[in-house]
Amino acid sequence: MSEQQNQIDAHNQATNEFIELANKMVNDRGFNQNVVSAALMAASGIYATFVAAGNQGFLAENGVEKVASMYKNNLNYIQKRKKEELEAQGLQPKPMAEAQGDAQNPASTSADTKTDDD
């Protein structure tokens, strides 16, 4: 097996383990799905920062943009694959125009929240 295929397999296994953990948090421990989703995103950002900058650093603005762009590209790819999967099942995929729930960080305080008036 090629190194690339090994990396793909490891990626898929890690992804599935994160989803399994998230499902356990929701189903077994009673966490809200939106909270778990936001926590996974926060954990991803924290870990991406650690990988790029270590424990004593942080991402510069262009680093934040790079991570956000990679996240967006990955999310677009996931949505494309999900649509193809549904179509292969003979279903008519219906895109959701908006994400469900509040997109703000659940740990934010009102002082952290910016509005159009700010």
Secondary structure as the mmCIF struct_conf table of DSSP 4:
data_model
#
loop_
_struct_conf.conf_type_id
_struct_conf.id
_struct_conf.beg_label_comp_id
_struct_conf.beg_label_asym_id
_struct_conf.beg_label_seq_id
_struct_conf.end_label_comp_id
_struct_conf.end_label_asym_id
_struct_conf.end_label_seq_id
HELX_RH_AL_P HELX_RH_AL_P1 GLU A 3 ASN A 27
TURN_TY1_P TURN_TY1_P1 ASP A 28 ARG A 29
HELX_RH_AL_P HELX_RH_AL_P2 GLN A 33 ALA A 53
TURN_TY1_P TURN_TY1_P2 ASN A 55 GLN A 56
HELX_RH_AL_P HELX_RH_AL_P3 GLU A 61 ALA A 88
TURN_TY1_P TURN_TY1_P3 GLN A 89 GLY A 90
BEND BEND1 ALA A 97 GLU A 98
BEND BEND2 GLN A 100 GLY A 101
BEND BEND3 GLN A 104 GLN A 104
TURN_TY1_P TURN_TY1_P4 PRO A 106 ALA A 107
TURN_TY1_P TURN_TY1_P5 SER A 110 ASP A 112
TURN_TY1_P TURN_TY1_P6 ASP A 116 ASP A 117
#
